[in-house]
Amino acid sequence: MASPAKRRTAKPPPHALYLGVDGGGTKTHIALLNAAGELQCEGFAGPSNPLRVGVETAVGNIIKAINEACDQSGLSRGDIEAATLGLAGVRRADIRQRVRESFLQRIRANRVVVVTDAEIALYATTEGKPGLVVIAGTGSVCLGMNAKGKTAIAGGWGPLAGDEGGGVGIARQALQAVAKASDGRGIPTILSRRASEYFRASGPENLMVAIYSPQVDNSRIAGFAKMVVESATDGDAVAGNIVKEAGFELGLAACAVIEKLGLRRNKVPIGCVGSIFKAGQLLTGPMTEVIRTIAPKAYLTEPLMPPANAAALMALRNAVNSKNGGAK
């Protein structure tokens, strides 16, 4: 991991730490770096998308991940000098402000910035250079930036209006296929058995009770996407079509961003972030095919680092710039 630029003025406090947070609808990942940009510890906790779990629960899970990581490594959270919180569900300025205020009530860092999870994932892919990132975890979103610093986004509409290609979207389609197969409106699929096992129902006919249980939230539903991918890998035609369509939808999101940023002719890197990409070629094949209909030179790539580490580097960079009178 690259060291930060040499500071010309104020030095960081002894043992200063820089916090990065990657928070989504299923889990939270935090990373703490020292002033040299070296990873000191990391931690995990439950979801921290404030639109899905509320601001207090989201911040509470971030704090839980910090506390556990610091306890295990012997570090002090009081040494956190700056933080970048990259969270799903914070596109609105008022939500970002509420998250920031709640966080500062518990961690008195000098500089705290709240951004979207897509912004830290993009930085993890390009380190500030032009490119795109597609996130497909619990939900889905695509963010890009061109050489002029202009950004564009597609997706990120959540489980009711979007999440195509994300875990919730894939699971929703799979459950609809199971319902149709059970009624005789659709073709038989191994998803019927696997859905019953996953949601602990005695059979497909009893899935309705299981999936509408108060204990079954978006995170639980999204987790079923893993079994959809496994079924597709095993050759189930219904599951295969669902995963293929997911790749198509993610490709459409990338195309929309490429178009907005005028990147059709560029050799643009597109980072792939999120658990859904474990589907491999079943997903990325149709995704790439769609993207190359408008941007033949575009290519899929893995991020240079985890998004949480990227967020921590952003916090370190912001702190250095602030002390040296540079851009904030």
C-alpha positions as CSV (number, residue, x, y, z in Angstrom):
1,M,0.0,0.0,0.0
2,A,1.4,3.3,-1.1
3,S,2.7,5.8,1.6
4,P,1.0,9.2,1.7
5,A,2.6,12.3,0.3
6,K,5.3,13.9,2.5
7,R,3.9,16.4,4.9
8,R,5.4,19.9,5.0
9,T,3.7,21.3,8.0
10,A,2.0,19.8,11.1
11,K,2.8,16.2,11.9
12,P,0.1,13.8,13.0
13,P,-0.4,13.0,16.7
14,P,1.6,10.1,18.1
15,H,-0.1,6.7,17.2
16,A,-2.7,8.5,15.0
17,L,-5.1,6.2,13.3
18,Y,-7.2,6.7,10.2
19,L,-10.6,4.9,9.9
20,G,-12.3,3.6,6.9
21,V,-15.7,2.1,6.9
22,D,-17.5,0.0,4.2
23,G,-21.1,-0.4,5.3
24,G,-23.9,-2.1,3.4
25,G,-27.2,-3.8,3.9
26,T,-25.6,-7.1,5.2
27,K,-22.4,-6.2,7.0
28,T,-19.9,-3.6,8.0
29,H,-16.2,-3.8,7.5
30,I,-13.8,-1.3,9.1
31,A,-10.1,-0.8,8.6
32,L,-7.6,1.3,10.6
33,L,-4.4,2.6,9.1
34,N,-1.4,4.4,10.6
35,A,0.1,7.6,9.3
36,A,2.3,5.5,6.9
37,G,-0.8,4.0,5.3
38,E,-0.2,0.6,6.9
39,L,-3.1,-1.5,8.0
40,Q,-3.2,-1.9,11.7
41,C,-6.4,-3.8,12.3
42,E,-9.8,-4.5,10.8
43,G,-13.2,-5.5,12.2
44,F,-16.7,-6.6,11.1
45,A,-20.2,-6.1,12.4
46,G,-23.8,-6.2,11.2
47,P,-25.4,-3.9,8.5
48,S,-24.9,-0.1,8.5
49,N,-27.2,1.1,5.7
50,P,-29.2,3.7,7.5
51,L,-32.1,3.5,5.1
52,R,-32.6,-0.1,6.0
53,V,-31.7,-0.3,9.7
54,G,-31.9,3.3,10.8
55,V,-29.2,5.8,11.7
56,E,-28.6,4.7,15.3
57,T,-28.4,1.0,14.4
58,A,-26.1,1.7,11.5
59,V,-23.7,3.8,13.6
60,G,-24.0,1.3,16.5
61,N,-22.7,-1.5,14.2
62,I,-19.8,0.7,13.0
63,I,-18.9,1.4,16.6
64,K,-19.2,-2.3,17.5
65,A,-16.8,-3.2,14.6
66,I,-14.3,-0.5,15.8
67,N,-14.4,-1.5,19.4
68,E,-13.9,-5.2,18.7
69,A,-11.0,-4.5,16.3
70,C,-9.3,-2.2,18.8
71,D,-9.8,-4.6,21.7
72,Q,-8.3,-7.4,19.7
73,S,-5.3,-5.4,18.5
74,G,-4.6,-3.3,21.6
75,L,-5.2,0.0,19.8
76,S,-7.2,2.9,21.2
77,R,-10.2,4.3,19.4
78,G,-9.2,7.6,21.0
79,D,-6.3,7.8,18.5
80,I,-8.6,8.0,15.5
81,E,-7.6,11.2,13.8
82,A,-9.9,11.1,10.8
83,A,-12.5,8.9,9.3
84,T,-14.3,8.2,6.0
85,L,-17.6,6.4,6.4
86,G,-18.6,4.8,3.1
87,L,-22.1,3.6,3.4
88,A,-25.0,2.4,1.3
89,G,-28.1,4.5,1.6
90,V,-26.5,7.9,2.2
91,R,-27.1,9.7,-1.1
92,R,-29.2,12.3,0.7
93,A,-27.3,15.1,2.4
94,D,-29.6,15.1,5.4
95,I,-28.9,11.4,6.1
96,R,-25.2,11.9,5.7
97,Q,-25.3,14.7,8.3
98,R,-27.4,12.6,10.8
99,V,-24.9,9.7,10.5
100,R,-22.0,12.1,10.9
101,E,-23.5,13.7,14.0
102,S,-24.3,10.4,15.6
103,F,-20.8,9.0,14.9
104,L,-19.2,12.1,16.4
105,Q,-21.1,11.7,19.6
106,R,-19.2,8.4,20.1
107,I,-15.9,8.9,18.3
108,R,-14.3,12.4,18.7
109,A,-12.3,12.3,15.5
110,N,-11.0,15.7,14.1
111,R,-12.3,15.0,10.6
112,V,-15.2,12.8,9.7
113,V,-16.6,12.5,6.1
114,V,-19.6,10.4,5.1
115,V,-19.8,9.3,1.5
116,T,-21.6,6.5,-0.4
117,D,-20.2,3.0,-0.5
118,A,-19.9,3.4,-4.3
119,E,-17.4,6.3,-3.8
120,I,-15.0,4.3,-1.7
121,A,-15.4,1.3,-4.0
122,L,-14.5,3.5,-7.0
123,Y,-11.4,4.8,-5.2
124,A,-10.5,1.2,-4.4
125,T,-10.6,0.5,-8.1
126,T,-8.9,3.5,-9.6
127,E,-7.2,5.4,-6.7
128,G,-8.8,8.6,-8.0
129,K,-8.2,8.0,-11.7
130,P,-11.0,7.7,-14.3
131,G,-13.1,4.6,-14.3
132,L,-16.2,2.8,-13.0
133,V,-17.2,0.5,-10.2
134,V,-20.2,-1.8,-10.1
135,I,-21.3,-3.0,-6.7
136,A,-23.5,-6.1,-6.5
137,G,-24.0,-7.1,-2.9
138,T,-27.3,-6.9,-1.0
139,G,-28.2,-4.2,-3.6
140,S,-26.6,-2.9,-6.7
141,V,-25.2,0.4,-8.0
142,C,-22.7,1.7,-10.5
143,L,-20.6,4.9,-10.1
144,G,-18.1,6.3,-12.5
145,M,-15.8,9.3,-13.0
146,N,-14.1,10.7,-16.1
147,A,-10.8,12.6,-16.5
148,K,-12.5,16.0,-15.8
149,G,-13.7,14.7,-12.4
150,K,-17.3,14.5,-13.5
151,T,-19.2,11.7,-11.8
152,A,-22.4,9.8,-12.8
153,I,-24.4,7.1,-11.1
154,A,-26.9,4.4,-12.1
155,G,-28.9,2.1,-9.8
156,G,-28.9,2.2,-6.0
157,W,-32.7,2.5,-5.9
158,G,-33.1,-0.1,-3.1
159,P,-35.3,-3.2,-2.9
160,L,-38.6,-1.7,-4.0
161,A,-37.5,0.2,-7.1
162,G,-34.2,-1.4,-7.9
163,D,-31.5,-3.8,-6.8
164,E,-31.4,-5.5,-10.2
165,G,-28.4,-7.7,-10.3
166,G,-27.9,-7.5,-6.5
167,G,-28.7,-10.1,-4.0
168,V,-32.2,-8.9,-3.2
169,G,-33.1,-8.7,-6.9
170,I,-31.7,-12.2,-7.7
171,A,-33.4,-13.7,-4.6
172,R,-36.7,-12.0,-5.5
173,Q,-36.7,-13.4,-9.0
174,A,-35.8,-16.8,-7.7
175,L,-38.7,-16.8,-5.2
176,Q,-41.1,-15.7,-7.9
177,A,-39.9,-18.7,-10.0
178,V,-40.4,-21.0,-7.1
179,A,-44.0,-19.7,-6.6
180,K,-44.8,-20.2,-10.3
181,A,-43.3,-23.7,-10.3
182,S,-45.3,-24.6,-7.2
183,D,-48.6,-23.3,-8.8
184,G,-47.9,-25.0,-12.1
185,R,-47.4,-21.6,-13.8
186,G,-43.7,-22.1,-14.4
187,I,-41.2,-24.9,-15.1
188,P,-39.8,-27.1,-12.3
189,T,-36.6,-25.9,-10.7
190,I,-34.2,-27.1,-8.0
191,L,-34.7,-23.7,-6.4
192,S,-37.9,-25.0,-4.9
193,R,-36.1,-27.5,-2.7
194,R,-33.2,-25.1,-2.0
195,A,-35.5,-22.2,-1.0
196,S,-37.4,-24.5,1.3
197,E,-34.1,-25.5,3.0
198,Y,-32.8,-22.0,3.2
199,F,-35.9,-20.4,4.6
200,R,-36.6,-23.5,6.8
201,A,-40.0,-24.3,5.3
202,S,-41.4,-27.8,5.1
203,G,-41.9,-27.4,1.4
204,P,-42.5,-24.9,-1.4
205,E,-46.2,-24.7,-0.5
206,N,-45.3,-23.3,3.0
207,L,-42.7,-20.8,1.8
208,M,-45.2,-18.0,1.9
209,V,-45.3,-18.2,5.7
210,A,-41.5,-18.4,6.0
211,I,-40.5,-15.6,3.7
212,Y,-43.0,-13.1,5.2
213,S,-41.9,-13.8,8.7
214,P,-40.9,-10.7,10.7
215,Q,-37.4,-12.2,11.2
216,V,-36.8,-12.4,7.4
217,D,-35.3,-9.0,6.4
218,N,-33.6,-7.9,3.2
219,S,-30.3,-9.2,4.4
220,R,-31.7,-12.7,4.9
221,I,-33.5,-12.6,1.6
222,A,-30.3,-11.4,-0.2
223,G,-28.4,-14.4,1.3
224,F,-30.5,-16.7,-0.8
225,A,-28.8,-15.4,-3.9
226,K,-25.8,-17.6,-3.0
227,M,-28.0,-20.7,-3.5
228,V,-29.4,-19.3,-6.7
229,V,-25.8,-19.0,-8.0
230,E,-25.0,-22.5,-6.8
231,S,-28.1,-23.8,-8.6
232,A,-27.1,-22.1,-11.8
233,T,-23.6,-23.6,-11.5
234,D,-25.3,-27.0,-11.1
235,G,-27.0,-26.5,-14.4
236,D,-30.5,-25.5,-13.3
237,A,-32.0,-23.6,-16.3
238,V,-34.2,-21.3,-14.2
239,A,-31.4,-20.3,-11.9
240,G,-29.1,-19.9,-14.9
241,N,-31.4,-17.5,-16.6
242,I,-31.8,-15.4,-13.4
243,V,-28.0,-15.1,-13.0
244,K,-27.6,-14.2,-16.7
245,E,-30.3,-11.5,-16.4
246,A,-28.5,-10.2,-13.3
247,G,-25.3,-9.8,-15.4
248,F,-27.3,-8.1,-18.2
249,E,-28.8,-5.6,-15.7
250,L,-25.4,-4.7,-14.2
251,G,-24.1,-4.2,-17.7
252,L,-27.0,-1.8,-18.5
253,A,-26.1,0.2,-15.3
254,A,-22.5,0.4,-16.5
255,C,-23.6,1.4,-20.0
256,A,-25.7,4.3,-18.6
257,V,-22.7,5.6,-16.6
258,I,-20.3,5.3,-19.6
259,E,-22.8,7.2,-21.7
260,K,-23.2,10.0,-19.2
261,L,-19.5,10.4,-18.8
262,G,-18.6,10.2,-22.5
263,L,-16.4,7.2,-22.1
264,R,-17.5,5.1,-25.1
265,R,-14.1,5.3,-26.8
266,N,-12.0,4.9,-23.6
267,K,-10.1,1.9,-22.3
268,V,-12.1,2.3,-19.1
269,P,-11.6,-0.1,-16.1
270,I,-14.7,-1.3,-14.4
271,G,-14.2,-2.6,-10.9
272,C,-16.4,-5.4,-9.7
273,V,-17.2,-5.3,-6.0
274,G,-19.6,-7.5,-3.9
275,S,-20.5,-11.0,-3.1
276,I,-22.6,-11.6,-6.2
277,F,-19.5,-11.5,-8.4
278,K,-18.5,-14.9,-6.9
279,A,-20.8,-16.2,-9.7
280,G,-17.9,-15.6,-12.0
281,Q,-18.4,-16.0,-15.7
282,L,-22.1,-16.8,-15.4
283,L,-22.6,-13.2,-14.3
284,T,-19.6,-11.3,-15.8
285,G,-20.0,-12.9,-19.3
286,P,-23.4,-11.3,-20.1
287,M,-22.3,-8.2,-18.2
288,T,-19.3,-7.7,-20.4
289,E,-21.2,-8.5,-23.6
290,V,-23.7,-5.7,-22.9
291,I,-21.0,-3.2,-21.9
292,R,-19.0,-3.8,-25.1
293,T,-21.9,-3.0,-27.3
294,I,-21.2,0.6,-26.6
295,A,-17.6,0.6,-25.1
296,P,-15.5,-2.0,-26.9
297,K,-12.3,-1.1,-25.0
298,A,-13.9,-1.3,-21.5
299,Y,-12.8,-4.1,-19.3
300,L,-13.7,-5.7,-16.0
301,T,-11.2,-5.7,-13.2
302,E,-10.8,-6.4,-9.5
303,P,-10.3,-3.6,-7.0
304,L,-6.8,-2.7,-6.0
305,M,-7.8,-3.0,-2.3
306,P,-10.8,-3.7,-0.2
307,P,-13.3,-0.7,-0.1
308,A,-12.7,-0.3,3.7
309,N,-9.0,0.1,3.2
310,A,-9.7,2.6,0.4
311,A,-11.9,4.6,2.7
312,A,-9.2,4.7,5.3
313,L,-6.7,5.9,2.7
314,M,-9.2,8.6,1.8
315,A,-9.4,9.7,5.5
316,L,-5.6,9.8,5.6
317,R,-5.4,11.8,2.4
318,N,-8.1,14.3,3.7
319,A,-6.2,14.7,7.0
320,V,-2.9,15.4,5.2
321,N,-4.5,17.9,2.8
322,S,-6.3,19.7,5.6
323,K,-3.1,20.1,7.7
324,N,-1.1,21.3,4.6
325,G,-3.8,23.7,3.6
326,G,-4.7,21.7,0.5
327,A,-8.0,20.5,-0.9
328,K,-10.4,19.1,1.6
